Amino acid sequence: MPGPSASRKLLSGKIISPDGKVIPVFKQAVGKGTLITVEVADTFWTRLRGLLGRSHLPPGYALLLAPCNQIHTLGMRFPLDVLYLDQANVILEMEIMVKPGRIQRARRQAAKVVEFQGSTLNPGAIATGNRLFFE
C-alpha cells in the first residue's frame, strides 16, 4: 500500500471539545483512540494528488488539505470520512462514508479539509464546534 512517504509532512493531532475534553476520534481503538497522524497537503501538487493511487489509509491516519473547502472522490478506491474546518481548525461539518466517484459541494466557510478512511470516525463523539489541535 502506498502510505505516507518520508518526504511528506506529518503532524500529530487530536480533537478537543469546547470544554477542553479530548474526544475519542475513532470508532475502534487505534492506540489510545485520540491521536491522529496527519499528513499535510498544503501545496498545489500535494493537494491535487491527495489520496489518489492509494488503496486505503492506515488506522489512525488522515490527510489535511489546506487551503481547501471542497473535495471529490473521483478516481478514489475507498470511501472517506471528512471533516471540514475553519481557519482556526474548528469543525464546521462532518461527512461519513463519502463514496468514490462523488463531487461534494463547496463549504464557503471551510478553510481546510481532513480526510480519513471511510467508516473510521466516531460520529457519536465528534461534533461541530470541536477543534482539531496539531502538535
C-alpha positions in Angstrom: 0.0 0.0 0.0 1.4 3.4 -0.9 1.3 5.1 2.5 2.7 8.4 3.8 6.2 8.8 2.4 9.2 10.1 4.4 9.2 13.2 2.3 5.7 14.2 3.2 4.9 16.5 6.2 3.4 14.7 9.1 1.7 16.2 12.2 0.1 14.7 15.3 -3.4 15.9 16.1 -6.3 15.4 18.5 -9.8 16.7 18.7 -10.8 18.8 21.7 -14.4 19.7 22.8 -15.2 23.4 23.6 -14.9 22.5 27.3 -11.4 21.1 26.9 -12.1 17.3 26.8 -10.1 15.1 24.4 -12.6 13.4 22.0 -12.2 9.7 21.0 -11.8 10.2 17.3 -12.1 6.6 16.0 -14.9 4.0 16.3 -12.4 1.3 17.2 -9.3 1.7 19.4 -6.3 2.9 17.5 -3.6 3.4 20.1 -5.5 5.4 22.7 -8.2 6.3 20.2 -7.5 10.0 20.4 -4.2 10.7 18.5 -4.3 11.2 14.7 -1.2 11.0 12.4 -2.0 13.8 9.9 -0.3 14.0 6.5 -0.3 17.6 5.3 -1.1 18.5 1.6 -0.5 22.3 1.5 0.9 22.8 -2.0 -0.9 22.8 -5.3 0.7 19.4 -6.3 0.1 17.6 -3.0 -3.5 18.8 -2.8 -4.0 17.7 -6.5 -2.6 14.3 -5.8 -4.4 13.9 -2.4 -5.1 10.2 -1.8 -5.2 9.2 -5.4 -3.4 5.9 -6.0 -3.8 4.6 -2.5 -5.9 1.6 -1.7 -6.7 2.8 1.9 -5.3 4.8 4.8 -3.7 3.1 7.7 -5.6 3.1 11.0 -5.1 6.4 12.8 -4.0 8.3 9.7 -5.6 11.3 7.9 -4.9 13.8 5.2 -5.1 17.5 5.8 -5.8 19.6 2.7 -5.1 23.3 3.2 -6.4 25.5 1.8 -9.5 23.6 0.8 -13.2 23.9 1.0 -14.4 21.2 -1.4 -13.4 17.7 -2.2 -14.0 15.0 -4.8 -13.6 11.3 -4.7 -13.2 10.8 -8.5 -10.7 8.0 -9.1 -10.6 7.0 -5.4 -10.5 3.3 -4.4 -12.2 3.7 -1.0 -14.8 5.8 0.8 -13.9 8.7 3.0 -14.9 10.3 6.3 -14.4 14.0 6.0 -14.1 16.9 8.5 -14.5 20.5 7.2 -12.6 23.0 9.3 -12.4 26.8 9.6 -9.2 28.7 9.7 -8.9 28.1 13.5 -9.4 24.3 13.0 -12.9 24.3 14.4 -15.1 21.5 12.9 -17.8 23.1 10.8 -19.2 19.9 9.3 -18.6 16.1 9.1 -19.5 13.7 6.3 -19.3 9.9 6.9 -18.7 7.4 4.1 -18.4 9.6 1.1 -18.3 7.0 -1.7 -15.8 7.0 -4.6 -16.9 8.9 -7.7 -18.5 11.8 -6.0 -18.0 15.6 -6.1 -19.0 17.2 -2.8 -20.4 20.7 -2.6 -18.1 23.5 -1.6 -18.4 24.7 2.0 -17.9 28.5 1.9 -16.7 28.9 5.5 -14.3 26.0 5.3 -10.6 26.7 5.0 -9.3 23.1 5.5 -10.5 19.6 5.0 -9.3 16.4 6.8 -9.9 13.1 5.1 -10.0 9.7 6.9 -10.5 6.2 5.8 -14.3 5.7 5.5 -16.2 4.4 8.4 -13.4 5.0 11.0 -14.5 8.2 12.6 -16.7 8.2 15.8 -19.6 10.4 14.7 -21.3 10.0 18.1 -18.4 11.7 19.8 -17.2 14.3 17.3 -19.4 17.4 16.9 -19.3 20.7 15.1 -17.6 23.2 17.3 -14.9 20.7 18.4 -11.4 21.8 17.5 -8.6 19.8 15.9 -5.2 20.6 17.6 -1.9 19.8 15.9 1.3 19.1 17.7 
